[in-house]
Amino acid sequence: AMSGSGDRNALLNEAVNTYAAIVKEAPTSDEAPYALSAVGEVLAFTEDTAKVREILTPIVANPAPFSDLTLSLAGAMATRATQPENAEALYK
């Protein structure tokens, strides 16, 4: 059992980093959109907008390898994190 919020936060951060690595290392994989979706769900819960920006910045900079679904999910993540400049770039 988890003893406190510190343990939970560490586990959530580890999950985000694991899923974000899948998106970064295998952007064209079938798993990439699901991994990004999981990242978005955890970060919506933790409200870590800095981490959202960190994950979205390379996707915005080079969207070419990502599927339309991954880019749409990234746009939704940006919208939820109140990052309209990233959302606009991702929905193009």
Salt bridges, closest charged atoms under 4 A:
GLU41 OE2 - ARG80 NH1 3.78
GLU54 OE2 - LYS51 NZ 3.22
GLU85 OE2 - ARG53 NH1 2.70
